[in-house]
């Protein structure tokens, strides 16, 4: 018999899963500023399609201007959510489909921190799945 998870843990998972949904909806706007607004000012982005580490909003916005031009839509295939006080980590695999009909599957880690009552992305790592 499967062990039931505490209600609090399920609520946290739902809350963190909703953060990915909000991020994916920001991608759908194709506005890099809408996406960057979800990142803390000191966030770090290790993106899938660039070898350059992005350490500030300007760099993150630059990356997303390029990425959003492809018309991405992401779906989480698998994830593990963990919470440590005011920090939450969502790691797993996601797949993006693009306007041209292509798709890409990648590993991801999104680290969130609750700042002034709001969850902000403080670290985002994404890399292609190995062959």
C-alpha positions, 0 to 999 in steps of 0.5 A: 500500500502506498504511503500517503504524503502529508497534506502540507507537503502536497500543498507545497508541491502544488505551490511550486508546480504553479511557479513553473506554470507561471514561468511557462505562461511568461514564456508564452507572452514572448516578452523577455521582461515578463520572464525576467520578472520571475527571477531575483535580481541576483539570480543565476541562469545556466541556460540550455542553448548558451554556454554563457552564464547569466548573472543578472537581469540584463544577461537573463533578458538577453538569453530569453530574447533569443529563446522566446523568438523560437516560440517555446512551450514547456511541459514537465515530464518528471520532477522532484520538489524539495523544500528547505524553509524559504527555499524550494528546489524543483529538479527534473526533465522538461520538454519544449516544443517550438513554433517550427515543430521541433522539440528538445528535452532537457534536465532542469533545476529551478531553485526558488527563494521566498523573498518579501512573501514572493517566490523568486527564481534564484538559480536556474540550470538547464541542459540537454539530455545526454545521448 
